[in-house]
Amino acid sequence: MNFRWPSAPNNEAVKLTLVALAASVATLSAVELFRLAQARQRREELGRRARKDVYGLEDGNPPDDDQSALDVVENAARALDDFLQAKAGNTTYDEGLIREQLSRNYSFFGEEAMNKVRKGRVVVVGCGGVGSWAAVMLVRSGVSSLRLIDFDMVTLSSLNRHAVAELADVGTPKVLACKKFFERVAPWAEIDARQELWQPGEHGETLLDGDVDWVIDAIDNITTKVELLKYCRKRGIKVFASMGAGAKCDPTRVQISDISNTYEDPLARSVRRGLRQDGITDGIPVVYSTEVPGDVKLLPLPENEVNKGSVHELGPFDNFRVRILPVLGPLPSIFGLHIATYIICELAGKPILNPLANRNRKKLYEKLLRDLTAREAKIAGNSGISERLTIDESDIAFIFEDLHRGRTIVPPHLIPQRPLLSRWDVTKPLSVENCVVLAQEDIKRLDAAGGRGVDVPEWSNATPGEVVTAIVDKRIEEARAWLRAVVS
């Protein structure tokens, strides 16, 4: 196939630029010039080999015909399509090109580790927003054998979060959209696309047969997800699970941990409950978000779906029917990239041994709880241990981290050297709503006002009492919204 290259633009700006560049090059040392010449020669050689292997161009010199750059790109795309169709798994892609494409990964991991990555075999179950991003980065990182399993089609609404789908893919299977793109990125990779629904049983076993290194669970159906995790766990197949990326917006709360250490994620809670029924409590790495569920709700079920009767396809919140869950596009990609990074490091033999949680302050929460217990005992007039508190350590973490952002309620909201928790109003029971973060100095002011924050005339930094009261009122509303979300 012949290609036409656009002729170089001929104007004064380009000429001046070229003169400036020539003057700059002239100042380089002889050694540097020699190095640049070697690099240029290698790039040209790689370019000729790429055009020969991928586009079928024998001559590395561009044609002289005048043609727009857009035509060049379109012709290249058609040539690549022809190449991929002719490939059919038989054409050998040049090893030198592969190593050049993966050169940054080789530099990071080294020869031996990258050999392990390239021999990795991964099954991705669910090729939507999370699964497609995990899969595409596995391919880009050198994993040469992927099996993609998903029964669903690409829709217009998929395009806000899918890694590779485009308008032309709408109405086609997600696995085929992925396969088509992956073969453009890594023609040497073996992509096994299965447009099927994974279910436990003989057929489910067939979909996971072979020497599989890792299975990625990117399923959004709770029942199927739990069954897949049980299947892999019982058979010793390494599996990494994605929890709920829907209705989330804070990328700083996304983290990796064992399934047993997850919190604030309704989907993870449901999965843990399902696994415990079979005696599985840990041993499954997951990506999840510690973001507290907010006001984003599932959209109403269309009338035609209601008329069909009972529908049990659950979303990431317990006991919901099949309804559209709002998804902010970047969040599923972040989940997928977490998964890909973890598995690539595992395959390379350089695992992430102790993923650091975003909130790894268990000792701090324990201390806050002890100090609050002692304060409550003092308020109750007990010299010994007070009655059991109505809030626990997880509530302490929420109050301190989420509600009060790890800072005092008194402007300018400093991070206290010794943070303390206290009731805002001693006349009301201790609760998530009636608990604030204060510094030692402000605790004394609160006590001097009889334990009622609204009666403190002035806080530290000469902050008027009504200013702090307004802040607390706003935090109380946030706490109530959180409690409503948890209960629902």
C-alpha positions as MATLAB code, in Angstrom:
seq = 'MNFRWPSAPNNEAVKLTLVALAASVATLSAVELFRLAQARQRREELGRRARKDVYGLEDGNPPDDDQSALDVVENAARALDDFLQAKAGNTTYDEGLIREQLSRNYSFFGEEAMNKVRKGRVVVVGCGGVGSWAAVMLVRSGVSSLRLIDFDMVTLSSLNRHAVAELADVGTPKVLACKKFFERVAPWAEIDARQELWQPGEHGETLLDGDVDWVIDAIDNITTKVELLKYCRKRGIKVFASMGAGAKCDPTRVQISDISNTYEDPLARSVRRGLRQDGITDGIPVVYSTEVPGDVKLLPLPENEVNKGSVHELGPFDNFRVRILPVLGPLPSIFGLHIATYIICELAGKPILNPLANRNRKKLYEKLLRDLTAREAKIAGNSGISERLTIDESDIAFIFEDLHRGRTIVPPHLIPQRPLLSRWDVTKPLSVENCVVLAQEDIKRLDAAGGRGVDVPEWSNATPGEVVTAIVDKRIEEARAWLRAVVS';
ca = [
       0.000    0.000    0.000;
       1.378    3.428   -0.991;
       1.508    6.295    1.471;
       1.747    9.970    0.795;
       3.381   12.273    3.235;
       2.540   15.967    3.575;
       5.155   18.257    2.109;
       7.018   20.409    4.591;
       5.473   23.846    5.077;
       7.487   26.619    3.396;
       7.327   29.913    5.277;
       9.617   32.347    7.045;
       8.678   31.176   10.577;
       9.735   27.613    9.842;
      12.957   28.764    8.180;
      13.840   30.953   11.148;
      13.094   28.081   13.518;
      15.345   25.749   11.535;
      18.146   28.320   11.546;
      17.814   28.694   15.316;
      17.888   24.955   15.799;
      20.944   24.629   13.560;
      22.722   27.303   15.583;
      21.895   25.467   18.807;
      23.116   22.135   17.462;
      26.364   23.767   16.356;
      27.181   24.546   19.982;
      27.068   20.928   21.076;
      30.273   19.026   21.699;
      31.504   16.409   19.249;
      30.642   13.657   21.719;
      27.078   14.886   22.092;
      26.647   15.141   18.332;
      27.835   11.579   17.942;
      25.324   10.409   20.580;
      22.480   12.243   18.871;
      23.453   10.764   15.528;
      23.347    7.276   16.979;
      19.925    7.905   18.539;
      18.556    9.293   15.271;
      19.868    6.320   13.351;
      18.185    3.931   15.765;
      14.862    5.793   15.569;
      14.971    5.694   11.789;
      15.745    1.993   11.825;
      12.876    1.285   14.237;
      10.588    3.400   12.070;
      11.472    1.409    8.942;
      10.945   -1.871   10.772;
       7.617   -0.683   12.180;
       6.344    0.375    8.749;
       7.481   -2.909    7.281;
       5.952   -5.108   10.009;
       2.759   -3.161   10.601;
       1.985   -1.123    7.497;
       3.693   -3.182    4.813;
       6.019   -0.373    3.667;
       9.291   -1.728    2.339;
      10.870    1.683    1.698;
      11.525    3.860    4.736;
      11.556    7.031    2.616;
       8.254    8.960    2.467;
       6.644    9.444   -0.963;
       7.010   12.811   -2.663;
       3.327   13.256   -3.460;
       1.569   16.104   -1.692;
      -1.169   14.847    0.604;
      -2.768   16.012    3.822;
      -1.671   14.613    7.162;
      -5.242   13.427    7.732;
      -5.054   11.208    4.651;
      -1.786    9.767    5.913;
      -3.394    8.847    9.227;
      -6.451    7.340    7.540;
      -4.303    5.299    5.192;
      -2.202    4.098    8.108;
      -5.332    3.024    9.956;
      -6.581    1.096    6.934;
      -3.193   -0.534    6.531;
      -3.224   -1.567   10.176;
      -6.719   -3.033    9.783;
      -5.482   -5.047    6.798;
      -2.498   -6.174    8.803;
      -4.586   -7.276   11.777;
      -6.989   -9.183    9.560;
      -4.115  -10.929    7.805;
      -2.361  -11.579   11.084;
      -4.857  -14.121   12.430;
      -2.388  -15.019   15.146;
       0.285  -16.215   12.714;
       2.437  -13.185   11.946;
       5.454  -12.779   14.194;
       5.878   -9.258   15.515;
       9.475   -8.088   15.688;
      10.960   -8.663   19.147;
      13.062   -5.528   18.880;
       9.934   -3.431   18.427;
       8.263   -5.092   21.400;
      11.233   -4.373   23.645;
      11.383   -0.783   22.446;
       7.666   -0.354   23.173;
       8.133   -1.811   26.650;
      11.495   -0.143   27.274;
      10.277    1.935   30.234;
       8.901   -1.167   31.907;
      12.171   -3.036   31.302;
      14.034   -0.121   32.861;
      11.758   -0.228   35.905;
      11.568   -3.984   36.540;
      14.620   -5.419   34.802;
      14.996   -8.292   32.344;
      14.024  -11.224   34.571;
      10.960   -9.557   36.069;
       9.685   -8.380   32.673;
      10.004  -11.897   31.312;
       7.611  -12.963   34.053;
       5.206  -10.145   33.229;
       5.180  -11.013   29.535;
       4.425  -14.656   30.345;
       1.550  -13.681   32.626;
      -1.928  -15.046   31.946;
      -4.838  -12.996   33.277;
      -8.606  -13.446   33.037;
     -10.719  -10.295   33.269;
     -14.344  -10.965   34.207;
     -16.316   -7.832   33.425;
     -15.019   -5.442   30.760;
     -16.897   -2.284   31.668;
     -15.511    0.864   33.259;
     -13.211   -0.891   35.752;
     -12.319   -4.059   33.836;
     -11.486   -2.324   30.558;
      -9.035    0.035   32.260;
      -7.356   -2.809   34.127;
      -7.092   -4.850   30.937;
      -5.741   -2.083   28.713;
      -2.943   -1.271   31.154;
      -2.037   -4.942   31.508;
      -1.636   -5.128   27.740;
       0.310   -1.865   27.570;
       2.586   -3.159   30.333;
       3.515   -6.343   28.505;
       1.069   -9.024   29.664;
       0.764  -11.157   26.532;
      -2.194  -13.388   27.333;
      -5.600  -12.038   28.317;
      -9.012  -13.682   28.400;
     -11.871  -11.200   28.433;
     -15.291  -12.318   29.703;
     -18.375  -10.113   29.482;
     -21.842  -10.672   28.041;
     -22.728   -6.991   27.725;
     -22.729   -4.578   24.790;
     -21.231   -1.103   24.468;
     -23.896    1.594   24.856;
     -23.711    5.343   24.471;
     -23.703    5.692   28.253;
     -20.643    3.408   28.401;
     -18.513    6.020   26.699;
     -18.140    8.206   29.788;
     -16.019    5.584   31.537;
     -14.929    2.783   29.167;
     -11.202    2.671   28.441;
     -11.305    1.986   24.707;
     -14.885    2.031   23.366;
     -15.803    4.703   20.826;
     -18.954    5.698   18.992;
     -18.340    3.110   16.296;
     -18.396    0.386   18.975;
     -21.894    1.179   20.268;
     -24.031   -1.934   19.892;
     -21.060   -4.283   19.743;
     -19.820   -6.588   22.537;
     -17.509   -4.932   25.043;
     -15.024   -7.783   24.778;
     -14.718   -7.318   21.020;
     -14.237   -3.559   21.384;
     -11.402   -4.301   23.808;
      -9.893   -7.002   21.594;
      -9.873   -4.715   18.557;
      -8.127   -1.934   20.452;
      -5.633   -4.213   22.206;
      -4.511   -5.719   18.907;
      -3.777   -2.227   17.647;
      -1.646   -1.524   20.721;
       0.032   -4.918   21.086;
      -0.318   -7.106   17.967;
       1.786   -9.792   19.625;
      -0.655  -10.331   22.507;
      -3.084  -13.239   22.624;
      -6.549  -11.830   23.325;
      -9.275  -14.394   23.944;
     -12.622  -12.551   23.857;
     -15.621  -14.427   25.306;
     -19.009  -12.747   25.047;
     -20.485  -14.775   27.888;
     -21.806  -14.402   31.415;
     -19.669  -16.112   34.029;
     -21.767  -18.348   36.280;
     -20.827  -21.107   38.704;
     -20.946  -24.588   37.253;
     -19.264  -26.564   34.516;
     -19.367  -23.740   31.998;
     -17.931  -21.296   34.519;
     -15.050  -23.713   35.087;
     -14.393  -23.811   31.337;
     -14.116  -20.027   31.196;
     -11.414  -20.107   33.865;
      -9.533  -23.177   32.671;
      -5.882  -23.192   31.734;
      -2.823  -22.025   33.594;
      -4.235  -18.750   34.924;
      -2.035  -16.488   37.042;
      -4.720  -13.996   38.077;
      -8.439  -13.451   37.757;
      -9.819   -9.913   37.913;
     -13.350   -9.625   39.264;
     -14.880   -6.473   37.789;
     -18.482   -7.682   38.070;
     -21.149   -5.315   39.393;
     -23.667   -8.000   40.352;
     -23.309   -9.012   44.005;
     -24.473  -12.625   43.675;
     -22.228  -13.417   40.705;
     -19.309  -11.542   42.250;
     -19.500  -13.547   45.475;
     -19.792  -16.824   43.548;
     -16.720  -15.999   41.445;
     -14.670  -15.077   44.510;
     -15.729  -18.285   46.281;
     -14.845  -20.351   43.222;
     -11.362  -18.850   42.899;
     -10.621  -18.910   46.620;
     -11.562  -22.565   47.035;
      -9.431  -23.610   44.039;
      -6.395  -21.576   44.944;
      -6.755  -19.219   41.964;
      -5.439  -15.750   42.697;
      -8.254  -13.234   42.335;
      -8.404   -9.469   42.710;
     -11.838   -7.896   43.222;
     -13.160   -4.434   42.518;
     -15.674   -3.019   44.948;
     -18.069   -0.133   44.272;
     -16.829    2.714   42.047;
     -20.323    4.090   41.438;
     -21.684    7.170   43.215;
     -18.160    8.148   44.305;
     -16.163   11.284   43.472;
     -13.140   11.497   45.802;
     -10.049    9.895   44.213;
      -8.029   10.321   47.424;
     -10.223    7.716   49.152;
      -9.484    4.891   46.709;
      -7.164    2.265   48.161;
      -6.151   -1.382   48.125;
      -6.535   -3.733   51.079;
      -7.615   -7.225   51.998;
     -11.382   -7.736   51.828;
     -11.397   -8.145   55.620;
     -10.081   -4.602   56.153;
     -12.597   -2.704   54.023;
     -14.935   -0.099   55.492;
     -17.413    2.560   54.340;
     -18.098    0.593   51.135;
     -21.638   -0.858   50.956;
     -20.722   -3.292   48.179;
     -17.709   -4.562   50.132;
     -19.918   -5.061   53.173;
     -22.351   -7.182   51.165;
     -19.510   -9.199   49.617;
     -17.946   -9.862   53.030;
     -21.291  -11.113   54.306;
     -21.709  -13.438   51.327;
     -18.192  -14.848   51.662;
     -18.550  -15.449   55.403;
     -21.395  -17.865   54.702;
     -18.767  -20.153   53.167;
     -16.193  -19.481   55.855;
     -14.114  -17.066   53.758;
     -13.095  -13.983   55.711;
      -9.831  -12.837   54.143;
      -7.188  -13.583   51.530;
      -8.723  -11.551   48.672;
      -7.110   -8.228   47.698;
      -9.616   -5.586   46.662;
      -9.735   -1.995   45.499;
     -12.418    0.094   47.184;
     -13.228    3.596   48.351;
     -13.514    4.826   51.918;
     -15.699    7.693   50.724;
     -18.823    7.921   52.830;
     -22.018    7.399   50.764;
     -23.484   10.783   49.929;
     -26.651   12.133   48.379;
     -26.161   10.521   44.945;
     -29.032    8.091   44.476;
     -30.003    5.361   42.054;
     -32.306    6.572   39.307;
     -35.917    5.297   39.376;
     -36.647    2.015   37.634;
     -38.434    2.598   34.313;
     -42.129    1.706   34.279;
     -41.614   -1.071   31.723;
     -39.097   -2.743   34.059;
     -41.466   -2.436   37.028;
     -44.153   -4.227   35.028;
     -41.833   -7.194   34.497;
     -42.092   -8.103   38.178;
     -39.330   -8.933   40.635;
     -35.815   -8.073   39.511;
     -32.916   -9.241   41.676;
     -29.883   -7.821   39.897;
     -28.440   -5.892   42.815;
     -26.347   -2.764   42.580;
     -23.629   -1.736   45.018;
     -26.159   -0.922   47.749;
     -28.048   -3.592   49.627;
     -31.549   -4.537   48.526;
     -31.811   -2.267   45.504;
     -33.484   -3.288   42.278;
     -31.780   -2.899   38.910;
     -31.532    0.838   38.474;
     -28.990    3.109   36.894;
     -26.241    4.023   39.324;
     -24.681    7.419   38.592;
     -20.995    7.001   37.798;
     -18.384    9.741   37.546;
     -16.204    8.565   34.643;
     -12.706    8.931   36.174;
     -13.454    6.814   39.261;
     -13.806    3.419   37.501;
     -10.563    4.134   35.639;
      -8.790    4.803   38.936;
     -10.080    1.502   40.291;
      -8.904   -0.328   37.165;
      -5.458    1.264   37.275;
      -5.063    0.215   40.914;
      -5.835   -3.369   39.901;
      -3.471   -3.382   36.918;
      -0.600   -1.923   38.940;
      -1.034   -4.454   41.728;
      -1.139   -7.439   39.369;
       1.778   -6.257   37.213;
       3.945   -5.959   40.331;
       2.792   -9.404   41.482;
       3.614  -10.971   38.116;
       7.031   -9.303   38.139;
       7.827  -10.858   41.501;
       7.922   -7.454   43.159;
       4.600   -7.426   45.029;
       3.119   -4.546   46.970;
       3.335   -6.321   50.306;
       1.652   -3.838   52.627;
      -0.653   -1.426   50.815;
      -0.838    1.700   52.942;
      -4.392    2.608   53.844;
      -5.427    6.223   53.436;
      -6.416    6.239   57.083;
      -3.849    4.143   58.872;
      -4.312    5.698   62.306;
      -5.768    2.925   64.395;
      -3.694    3.891   67.461;
      -4.918    7.464   67.209;
      -8.550    6.312   67.101;
      -7.945    4.055   70.093;
      -6.483    6.959   72.051;
      -9.335    9.273   71.074;
     -11.767    6.618   72.249;
      -9.960    6.159   75.579;
      -9.853    9.896   76.240;
     -13.517   10.251   75.328;
     -14.397    7.346   77.626;
     -12.543    9.024   80.505;
     -14.260   12.346   79.784;
     -17.670   10.682   79.711;
     -16.898    9.001   83.032;
     -16.013   12.395   84.497;
     -19.233   13.909   83.172;
     -21.205   11.025   84.677;
     -19.502   11.597   88.030;
     -17.830    8.185   88.037;
     -14.328    7.727   89.296;
     -14.023    4.349   87.623;
     -14.980    3.017   84.201;
     -18.038    4.620   82.690;
     -20.879    2.799   81.047;
     -20.221    1.504   77.577;
     -20.193    4.310   75.009;
     -22.850    4.492   72.337;
     -20.222    5.013   69.625;
     -17.344    2.724   68.687;
     -13.940    3.035   67.047;
     -15.332    3.167   63.510;
     -17.583    6.043   64.579;
     -14.551    7.758   66.095;
     -12.749    7.458   62.746;
     -15.732    8.946   60.928;
     -16.140   11.819   63.403;
     -12.456   12.699   63.330;
     -11.572   12.100   59.651;
     -14.749   12.625   57.646;
     -16.861   14.972   59.702;
     -14.175   17.232   61.121;
     -11.357   16.572   58.623;
      -8.867   15.792   61.396;
      -9.012   19.404   62.636;
     -10.623   21.365   65.451;
     -13.998   23.002   64.920;
     -12.558   26.378   65.910;
     -11.229   28.520   63.020;
      -8.645   28.516   61.525;
      -9.232   24.775   62.049;
      -5.697   23.825   63.049;
      -4.487   20.254   63.436;
      -4.151   19.988   67.235;
      -1.094   18.393   68.758;
      -3.364   16.497   71.094;
      -6.866   16.283   69.600;
      -9.734   15.540   71.966;
     -13.341   14.549   71.378;
     -16.203   15.901   73.435;
     -19.938   16.303   73.418;
     -20.959   19.637   71.949;
     -23.923   19.785   74.301;
     -23.590   17.934   77.592;
     -27.374   17.986   78.088;
     -27.834   15.693   75.056;
     -26.679   12.071   74.714;
     -23.298   11.314   73.140;
     -23.716   10.530   69.432;
     -22.038   11.009   66.065;
     -23.979   14.260   65.717;
     -23.182   15.495   69.213;
     -19.420   15.019   69.174;
     -16.762   17.518   68.115;
     -12.971   17.773   67.842;
     -11.311   20.324   70.125;
      -7.868   21.283   71.373;
      -7.063   21.160   75.095;
      -7.501   24.924   75.476;
     -10.985   24.853   73.978;
     -12.015   21.877   76.098;
     -11.380   24.096   79.126;
     -13.532   26.865   77.645;
     -16.314   24.345   76.986;
     -16.182   23.061   80.559;
     -16.213   26.612   81.906;
     -19.495   27.175   80.028;
     -21.097   24.168   81.667;
     -20.448   21.761   78.772;
     -22.713   23.543   76.272;
     -20.884   24.837   73.214;
     -23.616   27.339   72.371;
     -22.933   29.090   75.707;
     -19.205   29.673   75.059;
     -18.890   33.418   74.335;
     -15.419   33.266   72.829;
     -13.148   30.430   71.715;
      -9.404   30.409   71.146;
      -7.966   32.913   68.658;
     -10.672   35.327   69.844;
     -13.228   33.477   67.704;
     -16.797   34.550   68.553;
     -19.028   31.809   69.920;
     -21.697   32.238   67.240;
     -19.141   31.565   64.472;
     -18.210   28.185   65.937;
     -21.865   27.363   66.622;
     -22.699   27.929   62.937;
     -19.866   25.587   61.924;
     -21.070   22.899   64.308;
     -24.650   23.218   63.044;
     -23.397   22.569   59.504;
     -21.383   19.535   60.653;
     -24.463   18.183   62.445;
     -26.377   18.281   59.168;
     -23.529   16.400   57.465;
     -23.633   13.754   60.186;
     -27.391   13.338   59.801;
     -27.026   12.946   56.027;
     -24.418   10.236   56.609;
     -26.648    8.430   59.097;
     -29.566    8.538   56.629;
     -27.358    7.038   53.902;
     -26.165    4.237   56.185;
     -29.655    3.363   57.369;
     -31.092    3.352   53.830;
];
